[in-house]
Every structure is written in structure tokens, then in C-alpha cells.
């Protein structure tokens, strides 16, 4: 059994989207975000600091977005949302998955807090990062791995939608984000309700 500990409206929404894409049976447990409770962790949440997402797979706890995304896509190799070991695209998949969580997301958050304006070297890295992403989408898109939609796109699209005003004019980013309107995404958004009770969801078609 898969249980996702989730704060509605938070970054854990992207894992709910991933679970829907995978066609997984899962329980969604809404917990309080510590940012909204003065730093107090919800006692039900197994994350060591009370953050979301946190995943419980039959008592095995996985936390941190990138780790959960890799764990789930390896758990459901036939869903085609990940890239299994041995596939020629595995290296590119892992690279983009961790490029998103290790470089893109931190730099976008730094941009949002104006930290980049105080650090010229990081600002140059941010510009180079965006040029790399835009060039990849323009040259080999529509997705990060070309024709193949993966969990790396779920993470990147979710971040870019949230931070779109910070990214500047970019036809390639706009075209990329237009592809986020998928049935699984719509189902996940419908279930992303602050006061919805915990429930078991069988991901639909």
C-alpha cells in the first residue's frame, strides 16, 4: 500500500500527479504544512521535519521529492513515466531528475527571494541554466527527454508554473507548460483540497 502525506497546495501536489500518471492505488493523507503552523510538525507525518511530500510504502518511508519520484517510477516500470535501468535513456532521465531538484529548483527559489541579485556568480549560473533548458526543449522537445514524458517533466513543469512570472519571456517555456494539462494532472488537482478527508484513490484512465 502506498500512502502519500500531502499538504494541499504545496509541492507535494506534484507527487500526487505522478501517482495518477502511474495508475497507482494510493492513500492520500492531508497533513498540516509546518510553514502554516509556526514550524510545528503534524504528528501523523513521518517526514523527520514535518515537510511534504512523504511516502509510506508498506512501512518503508521515502522523503524528498526527487527520491520519491525515482522510487515510484522504478516501482512502476511499465507505466513509462520513468526510465528503467538498462534503457538507453536512463542516464538522461536521472540527469534531468536531479538537475531539477539539485540546481533548477534552488536557483528559482533564490531568484524569488532576490538572492541572485546579490550574487553575480549565481546569477550567471541561473542564466546558463535557463538557456540550457530552453535550448533542450527547442531542439529536442517537446519534453526534456524528447518525445518521452517522464517524472522529470512533472517536477519541472510544476516548478515553472509556480514561478512563471520570474522566468521572463520564453516561447519554449510557454509551449512546454501548455503540455501540463493532462488527465492525470486534472485528477490530482481535483483531489488537492485543503479539507478533503483522507481517502484511498485508484488512479483512473
Secondary structure, 3 states (H helix, E strand, C coil): CEEEEECCCCCCHHHHHHHHHHCCEEEEEECCCHHHCCCCCCCCCCCCCCCCCEEEECCEEEECHHHHHHHHHHHCHHHCCCCCCCCCCHHHHHHHHHHHHHHHHHHHHHHHCCHHHHCHHHHHHHHHHHHHHHHHHHHHCCECEECECCHHHHHHHHHHHHHHHHCCCCHHHHHHHHCCCCHHHHHHHHHCCCCCCCEEEECCC
